[in-house]
């Protein structure tokens, strides 16, 4: 009997020790009550309580936590928009008592303050301003939450507006506006490019015409110089200026006929005004051709005499 009694006592002591000892994990605080009344806050590590007297009322995480709140509200230009506000908060280590006993549902409390601040700030802004000044909304939410939640033992670390989602029709309209603006800019650039191309083309044509005119002028100048030299040579062999001009005209006439004859697909038709005029033209051409031969022979003889005299 003594052995059984001692075994029972030993088992009871082990059971009491097992119940009395508990562990609090890192970044966690345990609230201990004694007969329903707050007794102490235990931090991380191995802790002891009085069995059947003390109980663990609850545990609070001391880590940074995040709560995402989606708020639907209306902007100043009457556009409904949904904002996703992310609130990062944590329990203040020295105020675990307030966080545990003063507030039952911290998530609901934070959500209410976020709704209140967002619906007070966003209606003051136009939709475009909401996108540009989302940081101002986040700062306003953080300031309001800090003032309210510090009394409950919570510290607001950061608030972020992570998403702005207007109504689907509004987004489509905004996309169309953006596309129209970009098309307008593209059209302006295309117009500028076309205008520059026209101007440059006109400049190139003007330069081409100028060079062409200069070339024609130079050509005519050289032709005139050649004719002048030809007349001087003919004058030296006893041919006056009038005869020399006639000879040059006849020579150019034959050159023209020769050029036309070189083209296989060309035809030349000479229509005189009357038979007599045709006969006169033919006689004149024959006479001119004969005179041309005589002048050519005279120029050859003159050149021979000149060469003999020089020798």
Buried (B, 14 or more C-beta within 10 A) or exposed (E): EEEEEEEEEEEEEEEEEEEBEBEBEEBBBBBBBEEEEEBEBBBBEEBEBEBEEBBBBEBBEBEEBEBEBEBBBEBEEEBEBEBBBBBBBBBBBEBBBBBBBEBEEBEEBBBEBBBBBBBEBBEEBBBEBBBEBBEBBBBBBBEBBBEBBBEBBBBBBEBBBEEBBBBEEBEEEBEEEEEEEEEEEEEEEEEEEEEEEEEEEEEEEEEEEEEEEEEEEEEEEEEEEEBEEBBEBBEEBEBEEEBBBBBBEBBEEEEEEEEEEEEEEEEEEEEEEEEEEEEEEEEEEEEBEEBBEEBEEBBEEBEEEEEEEEE
